[in-house]
Amino acid sequence: MKIGGSPFVAKGIQVPAADRSEGAPKPGLPASVLFGQGQLVRGEVTGITPEGKVVLDIGGQLVEARSEVALKPGSTLWLEVRQTEPLWLRVADKKGATQEFLRQYCADPAAMGKGLRALLGLAFLADAEKGLAEQAGMLQNFANTAVGAEPDPDRIIRLLSMLGSGAVGEESGSSQEGGKLQELLALLTADKTAILGKPNAAAMQKLGLLLELQGEINVLPASPQQTQFLLFPCLFAMGAGVGQWLFTLDSGEDQAATGEERGYALSFFLEMSRLGEVQIQIRVKDRSLQGECVVGTEAVREYLAPQLGELDELLGKLGYESVHFSCRVAKGSMLESLKSGMEAAAQLESVRIVDLEA
């Protein structure tokens, strides 16, 4: 599959009806009935026809497609329906993974925080648990990578590597770190020692799924129409808080049009033990830095606002010529901000979150 450049376009044709057992993929329905324009679907490459077409299983429906790039049987990928008659599909880049992450995350927003806290506690207890002897080093490594009392740029780089951003080359151990993440996900899912208890085990399993989806978002290339963006978990020492941060890079087209240095944005979505929900939006371009703290209550705003002047001075000493931070009370929930921010970055229409208990 191409990295960068135009995404591959596939022209799909419905497979003729054939004798298949119950439960197998079902052909025969018109594409206009099966799919809607703009729909994001997950497809698995099941084989290659003698004519060189790719056979895709999309939601139990078999379709044939012509691909501009080689696709390996057994691989899965997100596809966007560009046209239904005739059926045209395009690789969805980060869109599909972002949609799936938002659906899973928004269904239970507290699960990730619970899982991260449980993971941190488990890492500190691992050395004392005979049942976790083999995983102790791995768990401690993940905790050390994600949390620390002091700022550490190397810690961020290691975390980026573990979650699939590709920020570190293989010579720096990215493949090894990626393997550790897969081991960790397996441990979260299996919970073979059963020492966590059912509530924590469920949170850890959900955390494993969300981390895997974050890794998928980060490893997929952005399309020429998208901005590059990455999403990572965030932990604070001593259980002070958990959250996520979103990195968004300005598009190359904007840079070419203005001739200015490429800018970027950092958005932090934090659940702090004492301050509650805190969003920090930072915009950096050239030597200018603009930031905003968005908090849940007026009391928190009154506490933070007087300290922003000191923050401006500290950032100025780091070389930024223009620095300004402001603070306000949020108009909506932090979940809404995270969701809208990721939808904008991925150029997604609003992702509908279905509440099965409603």
Residue frames relative to the residue before (quaternion, step in Angstrom):
aa qw qx qy qz dx dy dz
M 1.0000 0.0000 0.0000 0.0000 0.00 0.00 0.00
K 0.5037 -0.6785 0.4385 0.3061 3.59 -0.90 0.86
I 0.2449 -0.7107 0.6369 0.1712 3.53 -1.18 0.67
G 0.7951 0.1038 -0.1175 0.5859 3.55 -0.44 1.19
G 0.6825 0.4579 -0.3490 0.4502 3.57 -1.27 0.12
S 0.7244 -0.4200 0.3083 0.4515 3.55 -1.27 -0.21
P 0.4620 -0.6655 0.4969 0.3109 3.60 -0.96 0.79
F 0.5640 -0.6118 0.4159 0.3670 3.56 -1.10 0.62
V 0.2432 -0.7479 0.6013 0.1409 3.56 -1.15 0.66
A 0.1018 -0.8027 0.5866 0.0360 3.57 -0.85 0.94
K 0.2440 -0.7443 0.6043 0.1460 3.55 -0.97 0.89
G 0.1649 -0.8340 0.5231 0.0597 3.57 -0.43 1.22
I 0.1172 -0.7650 0.6308 0.0562 3.55 -1.12 0.72
Q 0.4770 -0.6812 0.4657 0.3026 3.59 -0.82 0.94
V 0.4460 -0.6867 0.5074 0.2683 3.56 -0.94 0.92
P 0.5129 -0.6431 0.4592 0.3354 3.63 -0.88 0.84
A 0.6181 -0.5501 0.4059 0.3882 3.52 -1.18 0.56
A 0.0076 0.7892 -0.6128 0.0387 3.54 -1.04 0.84
D 0.5978 -0.5650 0.4292 0.3730 3.52 -1.30 0.30
R 0.1401 0.7872 -0.5842 0.1392 3.59 -0.38 1.26
S 0.5221 -0.6365 0.4674 0.3223 3.53 -1.11 0.66
E 0.6461 -0.5180 0.3924 0.4004 3.54 -1.28 0.41
G 0.7547 0.3517 -0.2731 0.4818 3.56 -0.96 0.86
A 0.5865 0.5545 -0.3777 0.4539 3.58 1.25 -0.26
P 0.6792 -0.4617 0.3530 0.4482 3.61 -1.21 0.24
K 0.2619 -0.7979 0.5328 0.1041 3.56 -0.92 0.95
P 0.1995 -0.7922 0.5673 0.1038 3.61 -0.64 1.10
G 0.6042 0.6624 -0.3749 0.2361 3.50 -1.36 -0.23
L 0.6557 0.5045 -0.3410 0.4464 3.66 1.01 -0.55
P 0.5593 -0.6088 0.4309 0.3617 3.61 -1.05 0.69
A 0.5917 -0.5948 0.4139 0.3532 3.56 -1.11 0.70
S 0.6273 0.5568 -0.3391 0.4260 3.60 1.08 -0.73
V 0.6487 0.4834 -0.3094 0.4998 3.59 1.23 -0.47
L 0.6975 0.4909 -0.2699 0.4469 3.56 0.96 -0.89
F 0.8277 0.1677 -0.0232 0.5350 3.56 0.89 -0.95
G 0.2404 -0.7346 0.6118 0.1683 3.52 -1.31 0.42
Q 0.5920 -0.5861 0.4090 0.3724 3.56 -1.07 0.66
G 0.7877 0.2640 -0.2286 0.5075 3.56 -0.85 1.03
Q 0.4826 0.6797 -0.4309 0.3457 3.60 1.27 -0.17
L 0.2789 -0.7351 0.5951 0.1665 3.55 -1.12 0.75
V 0.0015 -0.8098 0.5844 -0.0517 3.57 -0.74 1.07
R 0.3742 -0.6965 0.5681 0.2282 3.53 -1.26 0.53
G 0.0428 -0.8271 0.5603 -0.0110 3.57 -0.68 1.06
E 0.2161 -0.7536 0.6073 0.1284 3.55 -1.16 0.69
V 0.3827 -0.7024 0.5526 0.2340 3.55 -0.93 0.93
T 0.1405 -0.8321 0.5346 0.0456 3.58 -0.45 1.21
G 0.8063 -0.1619 0.1082 0.5585 3.60 1.15 -0.33
I 0.3837 -0.6758 0.5779 0.2493 3.52 -1.42 -0.03
T 0.3731 -0.7325 0.5225 0.2262 3.60 -0.84 0.93
P 0.6590 -0.4999 0.3673 0.4253 3.64 -1.22 0.31
E 0.6643 0.4946 -0.3055 0.4698 3.60 1.16 -0.55
G 0.5802 -0.6145 0.3642 0.3912 3.58 1.30 0.01
K 0.4738 0.6600 -0.4539 0.3660 3.58 1.24 0.20
V 0.4190 -0.6770 0.5474 0.2577 3.53 -1.24 0.53
V 0.2422 -0.7508 0.5970 0.1457 3.58 -0.92 0.93
L 0.1002 -0.8116 0.5756 0.0018 3.56 -0.68 1.18
D 0.2284 -0.7169 0.6409 0.1518 3.54 -1.14 0.75
I 0.0210 0.8007 -0.5941 0.0747 3.57 -0.43 1.27
G 0.8381 -0.1372 0.0507 0.5256 3.55 -0.33 1.25
G 0.7239 -0.4232 0.2431 0.4876 3.57 1.06 0.72
Q 0.6476 0.4770 -0.3203 0.5005 3.60 1.27 -0.03
L 0.3059 -0.7614 0.5452 0.1716 3.58 -0.80 1.01
V 0.0363 0.7672 -0.6399 0.0257 3.56 -0.98 0.89
E 0.3163 -0.7071 0.5953 0.2135 3.53 -1.26 0.53
A 0.0346 -0.8124 0.5818 -0.0186 3.56 -1.00 0.82
R 0.3394 -0.6860 0.5968 0.2411 3.52 -1.20 0.57
S 0.1348 -0.8132 0.5651 0.0346 3.56 -0.74 1.09
E 0.4203 -0.7080 0.5148 0.2389 3.55 -1.03 0.83
V 0.7475 0.2694 -0.1789 0.5802 3.57 1.27 -0.24
A 0.5814 -0.5918 0.4277 0.3590 3.58 -1.20 0.49
L 0.0861 -0.7798 0.6194 0.0278 3.55 -0.94 0.96
K 0.3738 -0.7564 0.5040 0.1848 3.55 -0.89 0.97
P 0.4934 -0.6456 0.4874 0.3199 3.63 -0.86 0.88
G 0.7404 0.3540 -0.2968 0.4883 3.55 -0.93 0.97
S 0.6015 0.5566 -0.3679 0.4393 3.59 1.19 -0.34
T 0.2267 -0.7569 0.5973 0.1377 3.57 -1.20 0.55
L 0.0224 0.8012 -0.5964 0.0441 3.56 -1.09 0.66
W 0.4723 -0.6422 0.5252 0.2979 3.53 -1.29 0.48
L 0.1017 -0.7938 0.5993 0.0160 3.54 -0.99 0.93
E 0.2313 -0.7470 0.6073 0.1404 3.54 -1.17 0.67
V 0.3825 -0.7196 0.5344 0.2242 3.57 -0.87 1.00
R 0.1774 -0.8062 0.5597 0.0732 3.57 -0.51 1.20
Q 0.7825 -0.0314 0.0555 0.6194 3.56 1.15 -0.65
T 0.3335 -0.7750 0.5063 0.1782 3.58 -0.99 0.82
E 0.8020 0.1522 -0.0778 0.5723 3.65 1.05 -0.62
P 0.4222 -0.4235 -0.7210 0.3500 1.58 -0.32 2.50
L 0.6296 -0.5755 0.3780 0.3599 3.55 -1.24 0.46
W 0.0024 0.7719 -0.6348 0.0343 3.55 -0.81 1.10
L 0.0973 -0.7983 0.5942 0.0144 3.56 -0.86 1.03
R 0.0862 -0.7804 0.6166 0.0578 3.55 -1.18 0.59
V 0.5592 -0.5801 0.4597 0.3734 3.57 -1.08 0.69
A 0.3665 -0.7884 0.4651 0.1666 3.56 -0.74 1.10
D 0.3933 -0.7332 0.4819 0.2749 3.61 1.23 0.14
K 0.8275 -0.1947 0.1590 0.5021 3.56 -0.86 -0.98
K 0.4780 0.7188 -0.4270 0.2692 3.59 1.20 -0.37
G 0.7046 0.4845 -0.2823 0.4348 3.56 0.75 -1.06
A 0.6704 0.4933 -0.3015 0.4651 3.58 0.91 -0.92
T 0.6364 0.5222 -0.3260 0.4649 3.59 1.04 -0.74
Q 0.6394 0.5259 -0.3234 0.4582 3.57 0.96 -0.85
E 0.6832 0.4833 -0.2936 0.4621 3.58 0.87 -0.94
F 0.6288 0.5259 -0.3418 0.4596 3.60 0.99 -0.78
L 0.6753 0.4968 -0.3084 0.4496 3.61 0.84 -0.92
R 0.6377 0.5224 -0.3355 0.4559 3.59 0.99 -0.75
Q 0.6923 0.4665 -0.2783 0.4750 3.57 0.92 -0.90
Y 0.6876 0.4932 -0.2864 0.4494 3.58 0.91 -0.92
C 0.7126 0.4676 -0.2664 0.4501 3.58 0.83 -0.98
A 0.5574 0.6017 -0.3943 0.4145 3.60 1.18 -0.41
D 0.7832 -0.0157 0.0186 0.6213 3.61 1.15 -0.61
P 0.1672 -0.8509 0.4885 0.0973 3.62 0.35 1.22
A 0.6648 0.5212 -0.3143 0.4333 3.60 1.10 -0.60
A 0.5188 0.6876 -0.4082 0.3024 3.60 1.18 -0.45
M 0.6598 0.5168 -0.3310 0.4336 3.59 0.90 -0.82
G 0.6503 0.5108 -0.3157 0.4654 3.58 0.96 -0.84
K 0.6402 0.5166 -0.3205 0.4696 3.57 0.99 -0.84
G 0.6772 0.5036 -0.2940 0.4487 3.55 0.91 -0.92
L 0.6536 0.5099 -0.3169 0.4608 3.60 0.96 -0.83
R 0.6540 0.4957 -0.3183 0.4746 3.59 0.97 -0.80
A 0.6517 0.5044 -0.3174 0.4693 3.58 0.97 -0.83
L 0.6351 0.5323 -0.3243 0.4562 3.57 1.01 -0.80
L 0.6557 0.5129 -0.3124 0.4576 3.57 0.93 -0.89
G 0.6682 0.4911 -0.3018 0.4704 3.57 0.94 -0.86
L 0.6453 0.5253 -0.3182 0.4543 3.56 1.00 -0.81
A 0.6301 0.5449 -0.3375 0.4383 3.57 1.02 -0.79
F 0.6884 0.4751 -0.2875 0.4667 3.57 0.96 -0.82
L 0.7049 0.4476 -0.2634 0.4830 3.58 1.17 -0.56
A 0.4746 0.7346 -0.4147 0.2513 3.56 1.23 -0.44
D 0.6510 0.5387 -0.3297 0.4211 3.59 0.92 -0.85
A 0.7066 0.4623 -0.2608 0.4680 3.56 1.12 -0.65
E 0.6576 0.5034 -0.3038 0.4711 3.58 1.25 -0.26
K 0.3981 -0.7320 0.5007 0.2346 3.58 -0.54 1.15
G 0.6594 0.5373 -0.3087 0.4257 3.56 1.04 -0.79
L 0.7293 0.3841 -0.2289 0.5179 3.57 1.24 -0.35
A 0.2590 0.8160 -0.4931 0.1548 3.57 1.23 0.30
E 0.6998 0.4758 -0.2835 0.4511 3.59 0.88 -0.90
Q 0.7349 0.4211 -0.2340 0.4773 3.57 1.07 -0.71
A 0.4269 0.7455 -0.4475 0.2485 3.60 1.25 -0.26
G 0.6864 0.4878 -0.2950 0.4516 3.57 0.82 -0.95
M 0.6573 0.5198 -0.3104 0.4488 3.55 0.96 -0.86
L 0.6701 0.4975 -0.2968 0.4641 3.57 0.93 -0.91
Q 0.6571 0.4986 -0.3104 0.4725 3.55 0.96 -0.86
N 0.6227 0.5459 -0.3367 0.4482 3.56 1.05 -0.77
F 0.6624 0.4948 -0.3128 0.4674 3.58 0.92 -0.86
A 0.6482 0.5132 -0.3222 0.4611 3.59 0.95 -0.85
N 0.6689 0.4946 -0.2999 0.4670 3.57 0.93 -0.89
T 0.6351 0.5341 -0.3271 0.4521 3.57 1.10 -0.68
A 0.7793 0.3983 -0.1808 0.4488 3.56 0.89 -0.95
V 0.8120 0.1864 -0.0746 0.5481 3.62 1.07 -0.49
G 0.1675 0.7733 -0.6004 0.1158 3.52 -1.15 0.65
A 0.5687 -0.6232 0.4198 0.3346 3.55 -1.16 0.58
E 0.7713 0.2770 -0.1455 0.5543 3.60 1.13 -0.59
P 0.5909 -0.5626 0.4302 0.3862 3.62 -1.17 0.54
D 0.0461 0.7986 -0.5952 0.0768 3.56 -0.94 0.88
P 0.3165 -0.7754 0.5118 0.1915 3.63 -0.23 1.21
D 0.6252 0.5488 -0.3515 0.4294 3.60 1.01 -0.74
R 0.6020 0.5601 -0.3585 0.4419 3.58 1.09 -0.69
I 0.6460 0.5149 -0.3178 0.4653 3.57 0.96 -0.84
I 0.6477 0.5233 -0.3209 0.4513 3.58 0.93 -0.88
R 0.6577 0.5002 -0.3181 0.4649 3.60 0.94 -0.84
L 0.6534 0.5113 -0.3182 0.4587 3.57 0.99 -0.82
L 0.6111 0.5413 -0.3467 0.4619 3.58 1.02 -0.77
S 0.6572 0.5191 -0.3034 0.4545 3.55 0.97 -0.89
M 0.6711 0.5105 -0.3040 0.4433 3.57 0.89 -0.92
L 0.7571 0.3769 -0.2041 0.4930 3.58 1.04 -0.74
G 0.6529 -0.6327 0.2847 0.3040 3.52 1.15 0.70
S 0.3799 0.7362 -0.4998 0.2527 3.61 1.06 0.43
G 0.3885 -0.7222 0.4880 0.2989 3.57 1.15 -0.50
A 0.3737 0.7529 -0.4751 0.2604 3.59 1.22 0.35
V 0.7492 0.3054 -0.1822 0.5588 3.58 1.20 -0.44
G 0.4361 -0.7089 0.4912 0.2569 3.58 -0.91 0.87
E 0.6759 -0.5014 0.3489 0.4124 3.53 -1.26 0.29
E 0.6092 0.5624 -0.3674 0.4215 3.56 1.11 -0.61
S 0.6812 0.4590 -0.2891 0.4917 3.58 1.24 -0.36
G 0.6309 -0.5831 0.3183 0.4006 3.56 1.26 0.16
S 0.3023 0.7793 -0.5116 0.1987 3.61 1.14 0.38
S 0.6497 0.5146 -0.3340 0.4490 3.60 0.94 -0.79
Q 0.6344 0.5224 -0.3309 0.4638 3.56 1.05 -0.72
E 0.6612 0.4936 -0.3104 0.4719 3.57 0.96 -0.87
G 0.6318 0.5359 -0.3354 0.4486 3.57 1.01 -0.81
G 0.6302 0.5299 -0.3242 0.4658 3.56 1.09 -0.74
K 0.6343 0.5267 -0.3274 0.4616 3.55 1.04 -0.77
L 0.6291 0.5252 -0.3406 0.4609 3.56 1.02 -0.74
Q 0.6488 0.5095 -0.3248 0.4626 3.59 0.95 -0.81
E 0.6231 0.5211 -0.3373 0.4759 3.59 1.05 -0.73
L 0.6502 0.5214 -0.3135 0.4552 3.54 0.98 -0.87
L 0.6501 0.5127 -0.3185 0.4617 3.58 0.93 -0.87
A 0.6348 0.5230 -0.3265 0.4657 3.57 1.01 -0.80
L 0.6493 0.5151 -0.3137 0.4633 3.57 0.99 -0.83
L 0.6515 0.5175 -0.3208 0.4525 3.58 0.93 -0.87
T 0.6895 0.4874 -0.2807 0.4564 3.55 0.97 -0.87
A 0.7171 0.4613 -0.2575 0.4545 3.57 0.91 -0.92
D 0.0040 0.8213 -0.5663 -0.0691 3.59 0.87 -1.01
K 0.0458 0.8650 -0.4983 0.0364 3.57 0.91 0.95
T 0.6855 0.5018 -0.3027 0.4320 3.60 1.01 -0.69
A 0.2380 -0.8192 0.4912 0.1759 3.58 1.26 -0.39
I 0.4079 0.7174 -0.4800 0.2977 3.60 1.05 0.66
L 0.5792 0.6257 -0.3710 0.3679 3.59 1.22 -0.24
G 0.4005 -0.6636 0.5253 0.3511 3.56 1.02 -0.73
K 0.6610 -0.5632 0.3251 0.3743 3.57 -1.12 0.62
P 0.6673 0.4975 -0.3447 0.4342 3.68 0.79 -0.83
N 0.6982 0.4557 -0.2772 0.4774 3.59 0.86 -0.94
A 0.6237 0.5435 -0.3465 0.4422 3.58 1.03 -0.75
A 0.6446 0.5130 -0.3209 0.4674 3.59 1.00 -0.81
A 0.6531 0.5091 -0.3112 0.4664 3.58 0.99 -0.84
M 0.6579 0.5100 -0.3123 0.4578 3.58 1.00 -0.81
Q 0.6383 0.5195 -0.3276 0.4641 3.57 1.02 -0.76
K 0.6486 0.4948 -0.3161 0.4842 3.59 1.01 -0.80
L 0.6108 0.5448 -0.3436 0.4606 3.58 1.06 -0.74
G 0.6379 0.5347 -0.3271 0.4475 3.58 0.94 -0.86
L 0.6523 0.5072 -0.3085 0.4712 3.58 0.98 -0.86
L 0.6871 0.4900 -0.2899 0.4514 3.59 0.88 -0.94
L 0.6356 0.5155 -0.3315 0.4696 3.59 1.03 -0.74
E 0.6380 0.5252 -0.3251 0.4598 3.56 1.02 -0.79
L 0.6643 0.4930 -0.3006 0.4746 3.58 1.00 -0.83
Q 0.6123 0.5293 -0.3489 0.4724 3.58 1.07 -0.68
G 0.6406 0.5248 -0.3200 0.4602 3.55 0.98 -0.83
E 0.6470 0.5140 -0.3190 0.4642 3.58 1.02 -0.79
I 0.6202 0.5346 -0.3381 0.4639 3.60 1.00 -0.80
N 0.7216 0.4812 -0.2579 0.4257 3.55 0.82 -1.03
V 0.7050 0.4739 -0.2833 0.4452 3.59 1.00 -0.73
L 0.6133 0.5546 -0.3572 0.4344 3.61 1.17 -0.46
P 0.4428 -0.6925 0.4931 0.2850 3.61 -0.95 0.80
A 0.4664 -0.6389 0.5270 0.3107 3.55 -1.22 0.49
S 0.4782 -0.6400 0.5115 0.3163 3.56 -1.16 0.59
P 0.6715 -0.4912 0.3489 0.4314 3.61 -1.21 0.27
Q 0.6718 0.4963 -0.3001 0.4607 3.60 1.15 -0.56
Q 0.6763 0.4938 -0.2862 0.4657 3.61 1.21 -0.42
T 0.4258 -0.6018 0.5860 0.3363 3.49 -1.38 0.23
Q 0.4936 -0.6237 0.4987 0.3443 3.59 -1.14 0.51
F 0.0900 0.8004 -0.5889 0.0668 3.59 -0.87 0.89
L 0.1422 -0.7706 0.6202 0.0367 3.53 -1.22 0.70
L 0.1507 -0.7912 0.5899 0.0580 3.59 -1.10 0.74
F 0.0052 0.8177 -0.5721 0.0630 3.58 -0.86 1.02
P 0.4867 -0.6290 0.5054 0.3348 3.60 -1.21 0.45
C 0.1630 -0.7759 0.6044 0.0777 3.55 -1.25 0.43
L 0.0305 -0.7877 0.6152 -0.0049 3.58 -0.91 0.96
F 0.2481 -0.7435 0.6006 0.1576 3.54 -1.21 0.62
A 0.6060 -0.5833 0.4064 0.3569 3.56 -1.14 0.68
M 0.8479 0.1935 -0.1528 0.4693 3.53 -1.30 0.59
G 0.6227 -0.5910 0.3397 0.3842 3.58 1.07 0.66
A 0.3231 0.7866 -0.4780 0.2200 3.60 1.20 0.44
G 0.8013 -0.1982 0.1330 0.5487 3.58 1.12 -0.44
V 0.1498 -0.7502 0.6357 0.1034 3.51 -1.34 0.35
G 0.1909 0.7950 -0.5658 0.1071 3.55 -1.21 0.24
Q 0.4156 -0.6665 0.5485 0.2868 3.52 -1.26 -0.52
W 0.1171 -0.7783 0.6061 0.1145 3.54 -1.24 0.36
L 0.2538 -0.7751 0.5743 0.0702 3.48 -1.07 0.99
F 0.1537 -0.7720 0.6136 0.0619 3.56 -0.81 1.09
T 0.0133 -0.7993 0.5999 -0.0329 3.58 -0.80 1.04
L 0.1932 -0.7904 0.5762 0.0769 3.57 -0.73 1.11
D 0.5264 -0.6279 0.4665 0.3332 3.57 -0.97 0.85
S 0.5409 -0.6347 0.4424 0.3299 3.57 -1.08 0.69
G 0.5888 -0.5902 0.4288 0.3480 3.53 -1.19 0.59
E 0.5913 0.5782 -0.3678 0.4253 3.59 1.13 -0.61
D 0.6396 0.5161 -0.3247 0.4680 3.58 1.01 -0.82
Q 0.6448 0.5237 -0.3171 0.4575 3.56 0.99 -0.84
A 0.6705 0.5006 -0.3005 0.4577 3.58 0.91 -0.90
A 0.6647 0.5219 -0.3071 0.4376 3.58 1.02 -0.80
T 0.7638 0.3720 -0.1933 0.4907 3.58 0.96 -0.86
G 0.3446 -0.7496 0.4937 0.2750 3.57 1.14 -0.59
E 0.5323 0.6284 -0.4003 0.4019 3.57 1.29 0.15
E 0.6505 -0.4934 0.3966 0.4197 3.54 -1.32 0.20
R 0.5356 -0.6418 0.4484 0.3165 3.55 -1.03 0.79
G 0.2304 -0.7907 0.5550 0.1169 3.56 -0.83 0.96
Y 0.1573 -0.7777 0.5989 0.1085 3.56 -1.30 0.07
A 0.2590 -0.7470 0.5934 0.1509 3.53 -1.33 0.31
L 0.1512 -0.7440 0.6442 0.0927 3.53 -1.22 0.68
S 0.0425 -0.7924 0.6085 -0.0064 3.56 -0.83 1.01
F 0.1267 -0.7924 0.5958 0.0334 3.56 -0.66 1.17
F 0.0906 -0.7689 0.6325 0.0214 3.55 -0.96 0.97
L 0.0425 0.8648 -0.4862 0.1181 3.55 0.03 1.34
E 0.2011 -0.7197 0.6504 0.1362 3.53 -1.22 0.70
M 0.0806 -0.8316 0.5495 -0.0008 3.57 -0.12 1.31
S 0.5621 -0.6515 0.3964 0.3201 3.57 -0.94 0.93
R 0.7789 0.3239 -0.1747 0.5078 3.61 1.04 -0.71
L 0.7500 0.4090 -0.2117 0.4748 3.58 1.05 -0.70
G 0.4467 -0.6796 0.4672 0.3469 3.58 1.20 -0.32
E 0.7829 -0.2774 0.2208 0.5113 3.57 -1.11 -0.67
V 0.0271 0.7826 -0.6191 0.0594 3.56 -0.85 1.05
Q 0.0993 -0.7630 0.6366 0.0513 3.55 -0.90 0.99
I 0.0755 -0.7718 0.6301 0.0390 3.56 -1.00 0.85
Q 0.0863 -0.7968 0.5980 0.0019 3.54 -0.59 1.20
I 0.0135 -0.8084 0.5869 -0.0440 3.59 -0.65 1.13
R 0.0882 -0.7828 0.6158 0.0155 3.53 -0.93 0.99
V 0.0444 -0.8101 0.5839 -0.0296 3.59 -0.69 1.14
K 0.1655 0.7545 -0.6243 0.1171 3.56 -0.96 0.95
D 0.7983 0.0076 -0.0970 0.5944 3.53 -0.75 1.14
R 0.7437 -0.3400 0.2699 0.5083 3.62 -0.70 -1.05
S 0.5288 0.6190 -0.4045 0.4167 3.56 1.23 0.47
L 0.0385 -0.7905 0.6112 -0.0070 3.57 -0.98 0.89
Q 0.0327 -0.7814 0.6228 -0.0191 3.55 -0.75 1.10
G 0.0053 0.8249 -0.5638 0.0414 3.58 -0.81 0.97
E 0.0884 -0.7810 0.6166 0.0444 3.52 -1.23 0.52
C 0.2132 -0.7387 0.6273 0.1239 3.56 -1.03 0.89
V 0.0901 -0.7847 0.6129 0.0214 3.56 -0.80 1.03
V 0.0470 -0.8347 0.5469 -0.0453 3.58 -0.48 1.23
G 0.6273 -0.6105 0.3654 0.3167 3.53 -1.30 0.36
T 0.8151 0.1616 -0.0567 0.5535 3.60 1.05 -0.68
E 0.6183 -0.5425 0.4202 0.3832 3.55 -1.29 0.38
A 0.6059 0.5659 -0.3587 0.4290 3.60 1.06 -0.68
V 0.6614 0.4826 -0.3059 0.4858 3.59 0.97 -0.81
R 0.6252 0.5334 -0.3454 0.4532 3.60 1.00 -0.76
E 0.6633 0.5044 -0.3054 0.4608 3.60 0.94 -0.88
Y 0.6428 0.5168 -0.3201 0.4662 3.58 1.14 -0.60
L 0.7467 0.4295 -0.2269 0.4544 3.59 0.87 -0.96
A 0.6099 0.6243 -0.3608 0.3289 3.58 0.90 -0.92
P 0.6852 0.4852 -0.3240 0.4360 3.68 0.79 -0.81
Q 0.6764 0.5080 -0.2985 0.4419 3.62 1.17 -0.46
L 0.5175 0.6750 -0.4060 0.3343 3.58 1.24 -0.22
G 0.5757 0.5866 -0.3801 0.4244 3.59 1.14 -0.54
E 0.6458 0.5061 -0.3137 0.4780 3.57 1.02 -0.81
L 0.6280 0.5286 -0.3307 0.4656 3.57 1.06 -0.75
D 0.6150 0.5451 -0.3433 0.4547 3.59 1.00 -0.79
E 0.6694 0.5080 -0.2971 0.4535 3.58 0.93 -0.93
L 0.6563 0.5154 -0.3157 0.4516 3.59 0.93 -0.88
L 0.6734 0.4819 -0.2976 0.4751 3.58 0.94 -0.85
G 0.6065 0.5569 -0.3494 0.4471 3.57 1.10 -0.65
K 0.6490 0.5204 -0.3122 0.4588 3.57 1.06 -0.72
L 0.6299 0.5311 -0.3313 0.4598 3.58 1.24 -0.35
G 0.6901 -0.5136 0.2700 0.4326 3.58 1.25 0.09
Y 0.5197 0.6192 -0.4363 0.3951 3.59 1.22 0.02
E 0.3651 -0.7666 0.4928 0.1901 3.56 -0.74 1.09
S 0.7796 0.1581 -0.0846 0.6001 3.56 1.11 -0.64
V 0.0802 0.8001 -0.5835 0.1141 3.56 -0.50 1.22
H 0.1439 0.7804 -0.6011 0.0950 3.56 -0.93 0.88
F 0.0593 -0.7752 0.6289 0.0067 3.56 -0.93 1.00
S 0.0727 -0.7739 0.6277 0.0429 3.55 -1.08 0.76
C 0.2072 -0.7729 0.5885 0.1158 3.58 -1.26 0.24
R 0.0858 0.7925 -0.5986 0.0785 3.57 -0.95 0.88
V 0.5315 -0.5989 0.4909 0.3434 3.54 -1.33 0.26
A 0.5203 -0.6693 0.4390 0.2976 3.58 -0.92 0.93
K 0.3770 -0.7111 0.5495 0.2240 3.54 -1.13 0.73
G 0.7829 0.1595 -0.0875 0.5949 3.56 1.20 -0.51
S 0.6795 -0.4837 0.3474 0.4284 3.57 -1.27 -0.10
M 0.6089 -0.5498 0.4262 0.3811 3.54 -1.26 0.43
L 0.5947 0.5724 -0.3608 0.4342 3.59 1.07 -0.68
E 0.6467 0.5162 -0.3170 0.4635 3.58 0.97 -0.85
S 0.6556 0.5170 -0.3116 0.4536 3.58 1.01 -0.83
L 0.6452 0.5106 -0.3180 0.4710 3.59 0.97 -0.86
K 0.6657 0.5136 -0.2985 0.4515 3.55 0.90 -0.97
S 0.7020 0.4596 -0.2811 0.4659 3.61 0.80 -0.97
G 0.6296 0.5436 -0.3345 0.4430 3.59 1.07 -0.71
M 0.6875 0.4605 -0.2840 0.4843 3.58 0.96 -0.84
E 0.6200 0.5345 -0.3455 0.4589 3.59 1.04 -0.71
A 0.6566 0.5043 -0.3129 0.4655 3.58 0.98 -0.83
A 0.6616 0.5128 -0.3123 0.4493 3.59 0.94 -0.87
A 0.7417 0.3995 -0.2146 0.4942 3.58 0.98 -0.88
Q 0.3538 -0.7429 0.4798 0.3045 3.58 1.33 -0.19
L 0.3143 0.7408 -0.5089 0.3058 3.51 0.94 1.06
E 0.4459 -0.5880 0.5811 0.3432 3.51 -1.25 0.44
S 0.6929 -0.4830 0.3142 0.4334 3.57 -1.20 0.46
V 0.3451 -0.7443 0.5398 0.1886 3.57 -0.74 1.12
R 0.2980 -0.7618 0.5494 0.1704 3.56 -0.72 1.06
I 0.1976 -0.7747 0.5945 0.0858 3.52 -0.80 1.10
V 0.2235 -0.8010 0.5461 0.1011 3.56 -0.50 1.22
D 0.2254 -0.7570 0.6017 0.1187 3.57 -0.79 1.08
L 0.2893 -0.8043 0.4966 0.1512 3.57 -0.25 1.28
E 0.6635 0.5059 -0.3086 0.4568 3.61 1.20 -0.41
A 0.5098 0.6680 -0.4157 0.3480 3.59 1.25 -0.27
